[in-house]
Amino acid sequence: MFRSKLKTIFLSISVTILAGSLIFYPQESLDASIRGLNMWWEIVFPSLLPFFIVSEMLIGFGVVKFIGVLLEPLMRPLFKVPGVGGFVWAMGMASGFPAGAKFTARLREEGQLTRIEAERLVSFTNSSNPLFIFGAVSVGFFYNPHLGVILALSHYLGNICVGLIMRFYGKESPDEIPTKRKKFKIRSALSALHQTRLKDNRPIGKLLGDAVNSSIQTLLMVGGFIILFSVINKILYHLHITATLAKSIEVLLSALSFPEMLSIPFISGLFEITLGSQLTSQTPDATLLQKAMITSFILAFSGFSVQAQVASILAQTDIRFKPFFMARILQGIFASLFALILWKPVYLRFNGNEQPSNALPVSFFENGSWADPLFHKMIVIGPIITIISLIVYVLILFSRLKKQ
């Protein structure tokens, strides 16, 4: 009871301070809001929406169940999750945060996962997409497309390690213990696909409308969290809370022979990965390897902004958030270690001597990076996709309200 009262007082004081800070720092808050809105408007919404809509339709048509039966012999021994986890894992890597949480929650609602299996699955299927790692971070912040290889390898290898560790999480339920080893059977997979489609029984038009409606609602929630945490990050900086927290991080960084100037980018990255990665790339006294390790941790930890998005999605189910949070810390450690381990055999071996992070390689201008033109094209056409999608969403919503 006393603990609950303390929590209430703490939350009330925190929200009051935040409200007061918005009044005292109106211009800074507005700038941070616009920055978060631009990121959602130009990149997050148009890049995630197609994946969300297609995934909802794949689940409705039974394709996910089909994939699950095929991948059961692979996913069950490795990660102790059903074969449908392979679909969630692939879509999570392709589309980025918080797709893994959304698809896991959706499959849990469908009854295709137990709670323990869902908690295992969500812990290693949320990751940054390659476009963000190569386009935004490597090219946009570090001006070094080759660095994206290290960041991507560290990030996804860290995901795999977390998945292998989380297989030992929780006790097995009777549903998880197979009576005999399942074999690869295409006939069983096709039968599962057909039965799932018959069970859903929604017309294609209704299924598409539901997919658009659900996906846009989720992305509107994601946009709200991005804007909110962008403002919170800025407010914490102006209240000198970020600098205070950075003092404790400086001790750890000094013990690891890292420059103390990386402490503020690190703290900022714990709240919001984009700002943290950008500040890390601009730290003058750190080597490129040190910046890569810090950035790898920031990307893997995901930031409290992404974690809040995941918590909001998981709150609609019985999936607990704590295992996901612990997995983020584990993945941050693994990703940093992989960046260190792979630095010499991968980055230095194929790219020569270490370059300053603010230097643009000649080959960058000649050949460029596959993600660079794609990233900049997304910034141009992203708002158009967002506007059209929101108009479609309003029309669908209006038509359904009219029928009621």
C-alpha positions as CSV (number, residue, x, y, z in Angstrom):
1,M,0.0,0.0,0.0
2,F,2.8,2.4,1.0
3,R,4.7,1.5,-2.2
4,S,1.6,2.2,-4.3
5,K,1.2,5.6,-2.6
6,L,4.9,6.5,-3.3
7,K,4.4,5.5,-7.0
8,T,1.3,7.8,-7.2
9,I,3.2,10.7,-5.7
10,F,6.2,10.2,-7.9
11,L,4.1,10.0,-11.1
12,S,2.0,13.1,-10.1
13,I,5.1,15.2,-9.4
14,S,6.8,14.0,-12.6
15,V,3.8,15.0,-14.8
16,T,3.5,18.3,-12.9
17,I,7.1,19.1,-13.6
18,L,6.7,18.2,-17.2
19,A,3.6,20.5,-17.6
20,G,5.5,23.3,-15.9
21,S,8.5,22.8,-18.1
22,L,6.4,23.0,-21.2
23,I,5.3,26.5,-20.0
24,F,8.8,27.7,-19.2
25,Y,10.4,26.3,-22.4
26,P,7.7,26.8,-25.1
27,Q,10.0,27.4,-28.0
28,E,12.2,24.4,-27.2
29,S,9.2,22.2,-26.7
30,L,7.7,23.3,-30.0
31,D,11.0,22.6,-31.8
32,A,11.3,19.1,-30.3
33,S,7.6,18.4,-31.2
34,I,8.2,19.4,-34.8
35,R,11.4,17.3,-34.9
36,G,9.4,14.2,-33.7
37,L,6.5,15.0,-36.0
38,N,8.8,15.2,-39.0
39,M,10.4,11.9,-38.2
40,W,7.0,10.2,-38.0
41,W,5.6,12.1,-41.0
42,E,8.5,11.5,-43.4
43,I,9.9,8.1,-42.3
44,V,8.1,6.1,-39.7
45,F,4.5,6.2,-41.0
46,P,5.2,5.6,-44.8
47,S,7.8,2.9,-44.1
48,L,5.8,0.9,-41.5
49,L,2.3,1.2,-43.0
50,P,2.7,-1.2,-45.9
51,F,4.2,-3.9,-43.7
52,F,1.4,-3.5,-41.1
53,I,-1.3,-3.7,-43.7
54,V,0.2,-6.7,-45.6
55,S,0.9,-8.5,-42.3
56,E,-2.7,-8.1,-41.2
57,M,-3.9,-9.6,-44.5
58,L,-1.4,-12.4,-44.4
59,I,-2.7,-13.3,-40.9
60,G,-6.3,-13.2,-42.1
61,F,-5.7,-15.3,-45.2
62,G,-3.9,-17.9,-43.2
63,V,-0.5,-17.4,-44.8
64,V,1.1,-16.9,-41.4
65,K,-0.3,-20.1,-40.2
66,F,1.1,-21.8,-43.3
67,I,4.6,-20.3,-42.6
68,G,4.3,-21.4,-39.0
69,V,3.7,-25.0,-39.8
70,L,6.7,-25.0,-42.2
71,L,9.1,-23.2,-39.7
72,E,8.0,-25.2,-36.6
73,P,11.0,-27.6,-36.9
74,L,13.4,-24.6,-36.9
75,M,11.9,-22.2,-34.5
76,R,10.9,-24.6,-31.8
77,P,14.3,-26.2,-31.1
78,L,16.2,-22.9,-31.4
79,F,13.9,-20.4,-29.6
80,K,11.1,-22.5,-28.1
81,V,8.5,-20.6,-29.9
82,P,6.1,-21.9,-32.6
83,G,6.9,-21.6,-36.3
84,V,4.8,-18.4,-36.7
85,G,7.6,-16.8,-34.7
86,G,9.7,-16.9,-37.9
87,F,7.2,-14.7,-39.7
88,V,7.3,-12.2,-36.8
89,W,11.1,-12.2,-36.7
90,A,11.4,-11.6,-40.4
91,M,8.8,-8.8,-40.5
92,G,10.3,-7.2,-37.4
93,M,13.7,-7.0,-39.0
94,A,12.3,-5.7,-42.3
95,S,9.9,-3.1,-41.0
96,G,11.6,-2.1,-37.6
97,F,10.2,-0.9,-34.3
98,P,7.5,-1.7,-33.0
99,A,6.4,-4.2,-35.6
100,G,7.6,-7.3,-33.7
101,A,5.4,-6.3,-30.7
102,K,2.4,-5.6,-32.9
103,F,2.6,-9.0,-34.7
104,T,3.3,-10.9,-31.5
105,A,0.3,-9.3,-29.8
106,R,-1.9,-10.0,-32.8
107,L,-0.9,-13.7,-32.8
108,R,-1.4,-13.9,-29.1
109,E,-5.0,-12.6,-29.6
110,E,-5.4,-15.2,-32.3
111,G,-4.4,-17.9,-29.8
112,Q,-1.4,-19.0,-31.8
113,L,1.0,-18.3,-29.0
114,T,0.9,-19.0,-25.2
115,R,1.8,-16.1,-22.9
116,I,5.3,-17.4,-22.2
117,E,5.9,-18.0,-25.9
118,A,4.7,-14.5,-26.7
119,E,7.1,-13.1,-24.1
120,R,10.0,-15.0,-25.5
121,L,9.1,-14.0,-29.1
122,V,8.7,-10.3,-28.4
123,S,12.0,-10.1,-26.7
124,F,14.1,-10.7,-29.8
125,T,11.8,-9.7,-32.7
126,N,11.9,-5.9,-32.2
127,S,14.8,-4.4,-34.1
128,S,15.8,-1.4,-36.2
129,N,15.2,-1.9,-39.9
130,P,18.1,-1.8,-42.4
131,L,16.9,1.4,-43.9
132,F,17.2,3.3,-40.6
133,I,20.6,1.7,-39.8
134,F,22.2,2.3,-43.2
135,G,20.3,5.4,-44.3
136,A,19.7,7.5,-41.2
137,V,22.5,6.4,-38.9
138,S,25.4,5.4,-41.1
139,V,24.9,7.8,-44.0
140,G,22.9,10.5,-42.3
141,F,24.8,10.9,-39.1
142,F,28.2,9.3,-39.6
143,Y,28.6,10.0,-43.3
144,N,30.1,6.6,-43.6
145,P,28.0,3.9,-45.3
146,H,30.5,1.2,-44.6
147,L,29.8,1.6,-40.8
148,G,26.3,0.3,-41.5
149,V,27.6,-3.2,-42.0
150,I,29.1,-3.3,-38.5
151,L,26.0,-1.8,-36.9
152,A,23.6,-4.1,-38.7
153,L,25.6,-7.3,-38.0
154,S,26.0,-6.3,-34.3
155,H,22.3,-5.5,-34.1
156,Y,20.9,-8.6,-35.6
157,L,23.5,-11.0,-34.1
158,G,22.6,-9.5,-30.7
159,N,18.9,-10.3,-31.5
160,I,19.8,-13.9,-32.2
161,C,21.7,-14.2,-28.9
162,V,18.8,-12.8,-26.9
163,G,16.5,-15.2,-28.6
164,L,18.7,-18.2,-27.7
165,I,19.0,-17.0,-24.1
166,M,15.2,-16.3,-23.8
167,R,14.4,-19.9,-24.8
168,F,15.2,-20.8,-21.2
169,Y,12.8,-18.2,-19.9
170,G,9.6,-19.5,-18.3
171,K,8.3,-22.9,-17.6
172,E,7.0,-25.1,-20.4
173,S,3.2,-25.6,-20.5
174,P,1.7,-28.8,-21.7
175,D,1.0,-27.1,-25.1
176,E,4.7,-26.5,-25.6
177,I,5.9,-30.0,-25.0
178,P,5.4,-31.9,-28.3
179,T,4.5,-35.5,-28.1
180,K,6.7,-36.4,-31.1
181,R,9.1,-34.5,-33.3
182,K,7.3,-32.6,-36.0
183,K,8.4,-33.1,-39.6
184,F,8.4,-30.8,-42.5
185,K,5.0,-31.4,-44.2
186,I,3.7,-29.2,-47.0
187,R,0.3,-30.9,-46.9
188,S,-0.2,-30.0,-43.3
189,A,0.9,-26.4,-43.9
190,L,-1.6,-26.1,-46.8
191,S,-4.4,-27.6,-44.7
192,A,-3.7,-25.1,-41.9
193,L,-3.7,-22.2,-44.4
194,H,-7.2,-23.3,-45.7
195,Q,-8.7,-23.9,-42.3
196,T,-7.5,-20.5,-41.0
197,R,-9.0,-18.8,-44.0
198,L,-12.3,-20.6,-43.5
199,K,-12.3,-19.7,-39.8
200,D,-11.7,-16.0,-40.5
201,N,-14.5,-15.9,-43.1
202,R,-14.2,-12.1,-43.8
203,P,-14.7,-10.8,-47.3
204,I,-11.6,-9.4,-49.0
205,G,-12.9,-5.8,-48.8
206,K,-13.7,-6.1,-45.1
207,L,-10.3,-7.7,-44.4
208,L,-8.5,-4.9,-46.3
209,G,-10.5,-2.2,-44.5
210,D,-9.8,-3.7,-41.1
211,A,-6.1,-4.0,-41.9
212,V,-5.9,-0.3,-42.9
213,N,-7.9,0.8,-39.9
214,S,-5.9,-1.2,-37.4
215,S,-2.5,-0.3,-38.9
216,I,-3.2,3.4,-39.0
217,Q,-4.5,3.4,-35.5
218,T,-1.3,1.8,-34.3
219,L,0.9,4.2,-36.2
220,L,-1.0,7.2,-34.8
221,M,-0.2,5.9,-31.3
222,V,3.4,5.4,-32.4
223,G,3.6,9.0,-33.6
224,G,2.3,10.3,-30.3
225,F,5.0,8.5,-28.4
226,I,7.7,9.8,-30.8
227,I,6.6,13.4,-30.4
228,L,6.2,13.0,-26.6
229,F,9.6,11.5,-26.0
230,S,11.2,14.0,-28.3
231,V,9.9,16.8,-26.1
232,I,10.8,14.9,-22.8
233,N,14.3,14.5,-24.1
234,K,14.6,18.2,-24.8
235,I,13.1,19.2,-21.5
236,L,15.4,16.9,-19.5
237,Y,18.4,18.5,-21.3
238,H,17.3,22.0,-20.4
239,L,16.5,21.1,-16.8
240,H,20.1,19.7,-16.5
241,I,18.7,16.3,-15.6
242,T,20.5,14.7,-18.6
243,A,23.8,16.2,-17.4
244,T,23.2,15.0,-13.8
245,L,22.5,11.4,-15.0
246,A,25.5,11.6,-17.3
247,K,27.8,12.1,-14.3
248,S,27.1,8.6,-13.1
249,I,27.7,7.2,-16.6
250,E,31.1,9.0,-16.8
251,V,32.4,6.7,-14.1
252,L,31.5,3.6,-16.1
253,L,32.9,5.1,-19.4
254,S,36.2,6.1,-17.7
255,A,36.5,2.5,-16.4
256,L,36.1,1.3,-20.0
257,S,38.6,4.0,-21.3
258,F,35.8,5.8,-23.2
259,P,35.7,9.6,-23.4
260,E,33.5,11.2,-20.8
261,M,31.9,13.3,-23.5
262,L,30.0,10.2,-24.7
263,S,27.9,10.3,-21.5
264,I,25.4,12.8,-22.6
265,P,24.8,11.2,-26.0
266,F,24.5,7.8,-24.2
267,I,21.8,9.2,-21.8
268,S,20.0,10.9,-24.7
269,G,20.0,7.6,-26.6
270,L,18.4,5.8,-23.6
271,F,15.4,8.0,-24.2
272,E,15.3,8.4,-28.0
273,I,17.6,6.4,-30.4
274,T,17.7,9.0,-33.2
275,L,18.9,11.9,-31.1
276,G,21.3,9.6,-29.2
277,S,22.9,8.3,-32.4
278,Q,23.2,11.7,-33.8
279,L,24.9,13.2,-30.7
280,T,27.2,10.2,-30.6
281,S,28.3,10.7,-34.2
282,Q,29.2,14.4,-33.3
283,T,31.4,13.6,-30.3
284,P,34.9,14.9,-31.2
285,D,37.2,13.1,-28.8
286,A,35.9,9.5,-29.4
287,T,37.3,7.0,-31.9
288,L,35.0,5.6,-34.6
289,L,35.1,2.2,-32.8
290,Q,34.0,3.7,-29.5
291,K,31.2,5.6,-31.3
292,A,30.1,2.4,-33.1
293,M,29.9,0.5,-29.8
294,I,27.8,3.2,-28.1
295,T,25.6,3.5,-31.1
296,S,25.1,-0.3,-31.2
297,F,24.0,-0.3,-27.6
298,I,21.6,2.6,-28.2
299,L,20.1,0.9,-31.2
300,A,19.7,-2.4,-29.4
301,F,18.3,-0.8,-26.2
302,S,15.7,0.9,-28.4
303,G,15.2,3.9,-26.1
304,F,12.4,4.5,-23.7
305,S,10.4,6.0,-26.6
306,V,10.2,2.7,-28.5
307,Q,9.8,0.7,-25.2
308,A,6.8,2.9,-24.3
309,Q,5.3,2.1,-27.8
310,V,5.8,-1.6,-27.1
311,A,4.4,-1.4,-23.6
312,S,1.3,0.3,-25.0
313,I,0.8,-2.5,-27.6
314,L,1.5,-5.3,-25.1
315,A,-0.9,-3.7,-22.5
316,Q,-3.8,-4.8,-24.8
317,T,-2.9,-8.5,-24.1
318,D,-1.7,-10.5,-21.1
319,I,2.0,-10.3,-22.3
320,R,4.2,-8.8,-19.6
321,F,6.6,-6.0,-20.4
322,K,9.4,-6.9,-17.9
323,P,11.0,-9.7,-20.0
324,F,11.1,-7.4,-23.0
325,F,12.8,-4.7,-21.0
326,M,15.4,-7.1,-19.6
327,A,16.0,-8.4,-23.1
328,R,16.8,-4.9,-24.3
329,I,19.6,-4.5,-21.8
330,L,21.0,-7.9,-22.8
331,Q,20.8,-7.1,-26.5
332,G,22.6,-3.7,-25.9
333,I,25.5,-5.5,-24.2
334,F,25.6,-8.2,-26.9
335,A,25.5,-5.6,-29.7
336,S,28.3,-3.6,-28.2
337,L,30.5,-6.7,-27.8
338,F,29.8,-7.8,-31.4
339,A,30.8,-4.3,-32.7
340,L,34.1,-4.7,-30.8
341,I,34.7,-8.3,-32.0
342,L,33.8,-7.7,-35.6
343,W,35.6,-4.4,-35.9
344,K,39.0,-5.7,-37.1
345,P,37.9,-8.7,-39.2
346,V,35.0,-6.9,-40.9
347,Y,35.4,-3.1,-40.9
348,L,39.2,-2.6,-40.9
349,R,39.9,-5.6,-43.2
350,F,37.5,-4.5,-45.9
351,N,37.7,-0.7,-45.5
352,G,41.3,0.0,-44.7
353,N,42.4,2.2,-41.8
354,E,40.0,3.9,-39.5
355,Q,38.5,7.1,-40.8
356,P,37.2,10.0,-38.8
357,S,33.4,9.7,-38.5
358,N,32.9,13.1,-40.1
359,A,34.9,12.3,-43.2
360,L,33.1,11.3,-46.4
361,P,34.9,8.6,-48.4
362,V,35.6,9.2,-52.0
363,S,33.8,6.0,-52.9
364,F,30.7,7.4,-51.2
365,F,30.4,10.1,-53.8
366,E,31.3,7.7,-56.7
367,N,29.1,4.7,-55.9
368,G,27.1,5.8,-52.9
369,S,25.2,3.5,-50.6
370,W,22.0,1.6,-51.5
371,A,20.3,3.1,-48.5
372,D,21.2,6.7,-49.2
373,P,19.1,7.4,-52.3
374,L,16.3,5.2,-50.8
375,F,16.4,7.2,-47.5
376,H,16.3,10.6,-49.2
377,K,13.5,9.4,-51.6
378,M,11.5,8.3,-48.6
379,I,11.8,11.8,-47.1
380,V,10.4,13.3,-50.4
381,I,7.5,10.9,-51.0
382,G,6.9,9.9,-47.4
383,P,4.6,12.9,-46.5
384,I,2.5,12.2,-49.7
385,I,2.0,8.6,-48.6
386,T,1.1,9.7,-45.1
387,I,-1.5,12.2,-46.4
388,I,-3.1,9.8,-48.8
389,S,-3.2,7.0,-46.1
390,L,-4.8,9.3,-43.5
391,I,-7.4,10.4,-46.1
392,V,-8.2,6.7,-46.8
393,Y,-8.4,6.1,-43.0
394,V,-10.9,8.9,-42.5
395,L,-13.1,7.7,-45.4
396,I,-13.1,4.2,-44.0
397,L,-13.9,5.4,-40.5
398,F,-16.6,7.8,-41.8
399,S,-18.3,5.0,-43.9
400,R,-18.4,2.7,-40.9
401,L,-19.8,5.3,-38.6
402,K,-22.4,6.1,-41.2
403,K,-23.5,2.4,-41.3
404,Q,-24.0,2.4,-37.5
